[in-house]
């Protein structure tokens, strides 16, 4: 095969990969393309959630989050996370959001400057160590899809964000992943609470953690049911040496 044919083959292959990737990304933004098993009992569906935790040192940890949520009705608005807390030890390095309609068409884009800043305590005071930034979106129609991304760095490693991919009733999860990257090889301790019927894949060792959940159907609250945390996947992570 001559070089011209090789180049043509490479271009065609590359375009196919890009188109396939874009098609997958677009499908996550369209509320008209939903699995009926996930819409049952659901007010919202997490189409995709990626949490990456990077242990920089015993004094620094960075958390990157990308979450795509389709809100089916007004009761599902609370599932569309659109805020990040911070304090003197925590720096929000990046935060943004985009809202799409049912067909995946962009409605509104939010940059850091569009987020409001509020105290954790009174909601008005600009004085206080514990604060959060957020944005408000008032939908004119349902369903809609929110893509939220953030990057947060903390100087405290005593508390590592746990993995709690299903955080309430009437919330389905199409897929969710959680990774702890730990190039410094600091010993990791973990406590996992997974049931056999949870579709969770696990890849762990003493220094790194990886979880993936797919196809979790929304739960309805039932009389005398076990605590919610016993019905959904939960993993807690801690460093053997921390600041």
C-alpha positions as CSV (number, residue, x, y, z in Angstrom):
1,X,0.0,0.0,0.0
2,X,1.5,3.3,-1.0
3,X,1.8,6.4,1.2
4,X,-1.2,8.2,-0.4
5,X,-3.5,5.2,0.4
6,X,-2.2,5.0,3.9
7,X,-2.8,8.7,4.5
8,X,-6.4,8.3,3.2
9,X,-7.0,5.3,5.4
10,X,-5.7,7.2,8.4
11,X,-8.0,10.2,7.7
12,X,-11.1,8.1,7.3
13,X,-10.4,6.1,10.5
14,X,-9.7,9.3,12.4
15,X,-13.0,10.9,11.2
16,X,-15.0,7.8,12.1
17,X,-13.6,7.8,15.6
18,X,-14.3,11.5,16.0
19,X,-17.9,11.2,14.6
20,X,-18.5,8.2,16.9
21,X,-17.3,10.1,19.9
22,X,-19.3,13.2,19.1
23,X,-22.4,11.0,18.5
24,X,-22.0,9.5,22.0
25,X,-21.5,13.0,23.6
26,X,-24.6,14.4,21.8
27,X,-26.8,11.5,22.9
28,X,-26.1,12.3,26.5
29,X,-27.4,15.8,25.9
30,X,-30.7,14.8,24.3
31,X,-33.6,14.1,26.7
32,X,-35.6,12.6,23.9
33,X,-33.2,9.6,23.9
34,X,-33.8,7.9,27.2
35,X,-33.9,4.3,28.4
36,X,-37.5,3.6,29.7
37,X,-36.1,1.6,32.6
38,X,-34.3,4.7,33.8
39,X,-37.3,7.1,33.5
40,X,-39.5,4.8,35.7
41,X,-40.0,6.5,39.1
42,X,-37.4,9.1,38.2
43,X,-37.5,12.9,38.5
44,X,-34.0,13.2,37.0
45,X,-31.4,11.0,35.4
46,X,-27.6,11.3,35.8
47,X,-26.6,10.6,32.2
48,X,-22.9,10.6,33.1
49,X,-20.8,11.6,36.1
50,X,-17.0,11.5,36.2
51,X,-15.2,12.3,39.4
52,X,-11.3,12.3,39.3
53,X,-9.4,12.8,42.5
54,X,-5.7,13.5,42.2
55,X,-3.6,13.2,45.3
56,X,-0.8,15.8,44.7
57,X,0.8,15.3,48.1
58,X,-0.3,14.8,51.7
59,X,-1.1,18.6,51.7
60,X,-2.9,18.9,48.4
61,X,-5.7,17.1,46.6
62,X,-7.5,18.2,43.3
63,X,-11.0,17.1,42.5
64,X,-12.3,17.3,38.9
65,X,-16.0,16.7,38.3
66,X,-18.1,16.5,35.1
67,X,-21.8,15.8,35.6
68,X,-24.5,15.6,33.0
69,X,-28.0,15.5,34.4
70,X,-31.4,15.4,32.6
71,X,-34.1,16.9,34.7
72,X,-37.5,15.4,33.8
73,X,-39.8,17.6,36.0
74,X,-39.7,20.4,38.6
75,X,-39.1,17.8,41.4
76,X,-35.8,16.9,39.7
77,X,-34.3,20.3,39.8
78,X,-32.6,19.6,43.1
79,X,-30.5,16.8,41.4
80,X,-28.9,19.3,39.0
81,X,-25.9,20.2,41.1
82,X,-24.7,23.7,40.2
83,X,-22.6,24.8,43.1
84,X,-19.2,24.4,44.8
85,X,-18.3,25.1,48.4
86,X,-15.0,26.7,49.4
87,X,-13.1,28.0,52.4
88,X,-9.6,29.4,53.1
89,X,-8.0,26.0,52.4
90,X,-10.0,25.4,49.2
91,X,-9.5,27.0,45.8
92,X,-12.1,26.7,43.0
93,X,-9.8,26.7,39.9
94,X,-12.5,26.2,37.3
95,X,-16.3,26.1,37.2
96,X,-18.8,26.3,34.4
97,X,-22.1,25.0,33.2
98,X,-24.2,24.7,30.1
99,X,-28.0,24.1,29.8
100,X,-29.5,22.2,26.9
101,X,-33.1,21.6,25.8
102,X,-34.7,18.2,25.2
103,X,-33.2,18.0,21.7
104,X,-29.7,18.8,22.9
105,X,-29.7,22.4,21.7
106,X,-27.8,24.8,23.9
107,X,-30.0,27.2,25.9
108,X,-27.5,29.0,28.1
109,X,-23.9,28.9,29.1
110,X,-22.5,29.9,32.5
111,X,-18.9,30.9,33.1
112,X,-17.3,31.6,36.5
113,X,-18.3,35.3,36.3
114,X,-22.0,34.2,36.1
115,X,-21.9,32.4,39.4
116,X,-23.1,34.1,42.6
117,X,-21.2,33.9,45.9
118,X,-22.9,33.2,49.2
119,X,-22.1,32.5,52.8
120,X,-22.9,28.9,54.0
121,X,-24.6,30.4,57.0
122,X,-26.8,33.5,56.4
123,X,-26.9,33.7,52.6
124,X,-26.1,37.4,52.6
125,X,-22.9,38.2,54.5
126,X,-19.7,38.5,52.6
127,X,-17.8,37.8,55.8
128,X,-17.3,34.2,56.7
129,X,-14.8,31.3,56.0
130,X,-17.3,28.8,54.6
131,X,-18.9,29.9,51.4
132,X,-20.1,28.5,48.1
133,X,-20.6,29.8,44.5
134,X,-23.7,28.8,42.5
135,X,-25.9,29.8,39.7
136,X,-29.7,29.8,39.3
137,X,-31.5,28.5,36.3
138,X,-35.2,28.8,36.1
139,X,-36.5,26.4,33.4
140,X,-39.3,27.4,31.0
141,X,-39.9,23.8,30.0
142,X,-39.0,20.2,30.8
143,X,-37.1,18.1,30.3
144,X,-33.7,19.9,30.1
145,X,-30.1,18.8,30.5
146,X,-27.4,20.4,32.6
147,X,-23.7,19.9,32.1
148,X,-21.7,21.0,35.1
149,X,-17.9,20.9,35.4
150,X,-15.6,22.0,38.2
151,X,-12.0,21.7,39.4
152,X,-11.3,22.3,43.1
153,X,-8.0,22.1,44.9
154,X,-7.8,21.7,48.7
155,X,-4.8,22.0,51.1
156,X,-6.6,19.6,53.4
157,X,-6.4,15.9,52.7
158,X,-8.0,14.7,55.9
159,X,-11.3,14.3,54.1
160,X,-11.4,12.8,50.6
161,X,-14.7,13.2,48.8
162,X,-16.6,9.9,49.0
163,X,-18.3,8.1,46.1
164,X,-22.0,8.4,46.5
165,X,-23.3,8.3,42.9
166,X,-27.0,7.9,43.8
167,X,-27.7,10.5,46.5
168,X,-31.5,10.5,46.7
169,X,-34.7,8.7,45.8
170,X,-36.3,9.2,42.3
171,X,-32.8,9.6,40.8
172,X,-31.6,7.1,38.1
173,X,-28.0,6.8,37.0
174,X,-27.1,5.9,33.5
175,X,-23.4,5.7,34.3
176,X,-21.0,7.2,36.9
177,X,-17.3,6.8,37.5
178,X,-14.9,7.6,40.3
179,X,-11.1,7.5,40.2
180,X,-8.4,8.3,42.7
181,X,-5.0,9.0,41.1
182,X,-2.1,8.7,43.5
183,X,1.3,9.0,41.9
184,X,2.9,9.8,45.3
185,X,2.0,6.3,46.4
186,X,0.4,7.3,49.7
187,X,-1.4,4.4,51.2
188,X,-5.2,4.5,50.7
189,X,-7.7,3.1,53.1
190,X,-11.2,2.5,51.8
191,X,-14.6,1.3,53.1
192,X,-17.0,0.0,50.4
193,X,-20.7,-0.8,50.8
194,X,-21.9,-2.4,47.5
195,X,-24.8,-4.9,47.2
196,X,-24.7,-7.8,44.8
197,X,-27.4,-6.3,42.6
198,X,-25.4,-3.0,42.2
199,X,-23.8,-2.9,38.7
200,X,-20.5,-1.7,40.1
201,X,-17.1,-2.6,38.6
202,X,-14.1,-2.2,40.9
203,X,-10.4,-1.8,40.3
204,X,-8.4,-1.2,43.4
205,X,-5.0,-1.6,45.0
206,X,-3.2,0.0,48.0
207,X,-2.6,3.3,46.1
208,X,-5.3,3.8,43.5
209,X,-9.1,3.4,43.3
210,X,-11.5,3.1,40.4
211,X,-15.3,2.5,40.5
212,X,-17.9,2.5,37.7
213,X,-21.7,2.2,38.0
214,X,-24.1,1.7,35.2
215,X,-27.9,1.4,34.8
216,X,-29.1,2.2,38.3
217,X,-32.9,2.5,38.4
218,X,-34.5,5.2,40.5
219,X,-35.7,4.1,43.9
220,X,-39.1,4.9,45.6
221,X,-39.2,5.4,49.3
222,X,-41.1,2.5,50.9
223,X,-42.5,2.1,54.4
224,X,-39.9,0.5,56.8
225,X,-37.3,0.3,54.1
226,X,-33.6,0.1,55.1
227,X,-31.6,3.4,55.3
228,X,-31.1,4.9,51.9
229,X,-27.3,4.5,52.2
230,X,-27.8,0.8,52.5
231,X,-29.7,0.6,49.2
232,X,-27.2,2.5,47.0
233,X,-23.5,2.2,46.3
234,X,-21.2,4.0,48.8
235,X,-17.4,4.1,49.1
236,X,-15.4,6.1,51.6
237,X,-11.7,6.9,51.0
238,X,-9.0,8.1,53.4
239,X,-5.2,8.5,53.2
240,X,-2.9,6.6,55.5
241,X,-1.0,9.9,55.9
242,X,-2.7,13.2,55.6
243,X,-2.7,16.9,56.5
